[in-house]
Amino acid sequence: MKQSFELSGVNCMHCVARVKKALEPLAESVEVTLSPALAVLTVKEPVSLEKVNKALAEVGDYKAVALN
């Protein structure tokens, strides 16, 4: 299953790399794009928005909003 999140605070490729690394432990695979600023997680079980935002907060001033 795929979960998509709109990201705020992602302004450069360095941000993309930090966000991807932060989210990798939560999913089987992670795709992060700069424009549009999105993260797509491939997971077996749904990951809560709270867990995603907690992981992001540990690496910077990033926030996610669930798209699906």
BELPELIN-V781562 format. One record per pair of residues at least 24 apart in sequence whose ideal C-beta (glycine too) atoms are under 7 Angstrom apart, sorted by the first residue. I is the first residue (numbers start at 1). J is the second residue. If there is no record, write none. Layout:
BEGIN
i=I j=J
i=I j=J
END
This chain:
BEGIN
i=1 j=43
i=2 j=40
i=2 j=41
i=2 j=42
i=3 j=41
i=3 j=43
i=3 j=46
i=3 j=47
i=3 j=68
i=4 j=38
i=4 j=40
i=4 j=67
i=4 j=68
i=5 j=38
i=5 j=39
i=5 j=52
i=5 j=64
i=5 j=65
i=5 j=66
i=5 j=67
i=6 j=37
i=6 j=38
i=6 j=64
i=6 j=65
i=6 j=67
i=7 j=37
i=7 j=38
i=7 j=39
i=7 j=62
i=7 j=64
i=8 j=37
i=8 j=62
i=8 j=63
i=9 j=60
i=9 j=61
i=9 j=62
i=9 j=63
i=10 j=34
i=10 j=37
i=10 j=62
i=18 j=59
i=18 j=60
i=19 j=56
i=19 j=62
i=22 j=55
i=22 j=56
i=22 j=58
i=22 j=59
i=23 j=52
i=23 j=55
i=26 j=51
i=26 j=52
i=26 j=55
i=39 j=64
END
